[in-house]
Amino acid sequence: MTIKEYPQEVVAAQPIGAWSGEAYRRVVGALRGELARENLTQPHWWTLNHVAGEPGTWTREALTERLTPYEDLGIGFDGVFDDLVARGWMTEDAGVMTLTEAGEAGRLRARERNLRVHERTHDGIDTADYVTTVNVLRRMVANLGGNGDLPD
């Protein structure tokens, strides 16, 4: 897709909040739309990835504490965990969550959907430009009192 070119001074005068907000709505909306095809929310996705990434580590309390800062829809994590258990995608033994084969298969399907969104998002953007953009946004977040570090 081609976008109109503007002089540097015109682009520099644009409100970053408006553009970063629009980018957020578009990117997150596309990701959420793809996850919804699997009847998943972002908290489902985050749960699946964390449990898969560190098997035998996560309890409800620890994972809720880890993920709550990213959740913006008011979705309760206990409901997400219960849903994944009810689907047969996750088990809990002595309070520790583990993915089942069905859960890993669902995670991989969702991962493929998310990768397609990432590919569309990055289309026509040089990797160096993408890195610069992320670093500029990280700096803006830090300048305004937030944590500009990458998530663990």
Buried (B, 14 or more C-beta within 10 A) or exposed (E): EEEEEEEEEEEEEEEEEEEBEEEEEEBEEBBBEBBEEBEBBBBBBBBBBBBBEEEEEBBBEBBBEBBEEEBEEEEEBEEBBBBBBEBEBBBBEEEBBBBBEEBBEBBEBBBEBBEEBEEEBEEEEEEEEEEEEEEEBBEBBEEEEEEBEEEE
